[in-house]
Amino acid sequence: MFRIFASVAGLLLLSACVTPATQQKPTKPAASQEEMKAAQEAFQLRSVSKKFKRKIAIGRFSNETRYGKTFLRDGDQDPLGKQASDMLSARLIESGGFLVFERPDISKLKEEAKLTGQDMNLIGVDALILGSVTEFGRATEGQTGFFSSTKRQRAHSKVDIRLVDPKTGYVFFSATGAGESSSEVGNVAGFGNRAGYDSTLNDKAIGAAVNDVINDLIAKLDERPWKTDILKLEGNRIFITGGQRQGIKAGDELYILKSGETIKSSQSGFDITLPPTRIATMQIQGSFGENETNEGSYGVITEGRVPANEITSLFVSDSMN
């Protein structure tokens, strides 16, 4: 009787070696409470500062891997590349910091505009995003014992993106994001889960790769200093583009500057703009508009003079340079 009990105990110990991996215990945060509080206060200060919403568009996002090549549709764009493009677009819109314009399906929008008898009012963007899925793969691993077995499915993905100046075609930023997702199931003595092919791992791996690159992308786009244009001048009263959604509020003091001369460099071939000159100061009295595409603000000139015939060469900023 003792031998039978010992044999069963030994088999159970062997089967335990291939049971699913246990979850790791949560670790203590590396930052102290004081450091986290300081970081939170810094973020809050940044969130209330003036923020110019850059106009961006995703021009092309392709699949450069062999995965999914036999399931091509919608012309030259396959599902994997289109999925990555849609995920990136959704993340940028959710951030609330950008005006995202459609480019991959612009032909369909033009056709729809013709049906309504109107022409599309296409707006140029500040930056064009080009990207591709450069790596994608899946793997299945497993272990089998006397009384138990495990199965682990894993998917990994890598995306590369570039930011391009649409006026010159110059690539001024590039970044790479990588992501991985996995699932694991097991059974003992015939009891437990039996997993089939998990297609959701593909979506999660691509989403993780996009999330990995989005922070660097947003940080680069946020480097642009805030400035806006003058809509109209009525005596001492002035109207500008941008309102509460860009952080403008009543009582704010803004500077009116004249753009510096633009000169083409014989060395680089690029246009170089000289520093601007401050000509006046204004104070915001209120804002108007329904959303970020039609909002504006108005105020009065408190110092200096603004020539009405030169407002096209002027701009407004919260900085004097």
HELIX and SHEET records of a PDB file:
HELIX    1   1 PHE A    2  ALA A   16  1                                  15    
HELIX    2   2 GLN A   33  SER A   47  1                                  15    
HELIX    3   3 LYS A   69  PHE A   71  5                                   3    
HELIX    4   4 PRO A   79  SER A   95  1                                  17    
HELIX    5   5 ILE A  106  LEU A  115  1                                  10    
HELIX    6   6 THR A  200  LEU A  221  1                                  22    
HELIX    7   7 GLN A  244  GLN A  246  5                                   3    
HELIX    8   8 ALA A  308  SER A  313  5                                   6    
SHEET    1   A 6 PHE A  98  PHE A 101  0                                        
SHEET    2   A 6 ARG A  54  ASN A  63  1                                        
SHEET    3   A 6 ALA A 127  THR A 144  1                                        
SHEET    4   A 6 SER A 148  VAL A 164 -1                                        
SHEET    5   A 6 VAL A 171  VAL A 188 -1                                        
SHEET    6   A 6 PHE A 191  GLY A 192 -1                                        
SHEET    1   B 7 LYS A 227  THR A 228  0                                        
SHEET    2   B 7 LEU A 314  SER A 317 -1                                        
SHEET    3   B 7 GLU A 253  LYS A 258 -1                                        
SHEET    4   B 7 THR A 277  PHE A 288 -1                                        
SHEET    5   B 7 GLY A 296  GLY A 304 -1                                        
SHEET    6   B 7 ARG A 237  THR A 241 -1                                        
SHEET    7   B 7 ILE A 230  GLU A 234 -1                                        
SHEET    1   C 2 THR A 262  LYS A 264  0                                        
SHEET    2   C 2 ASP A 271  THR A 273 -1                                        
END                                                                             
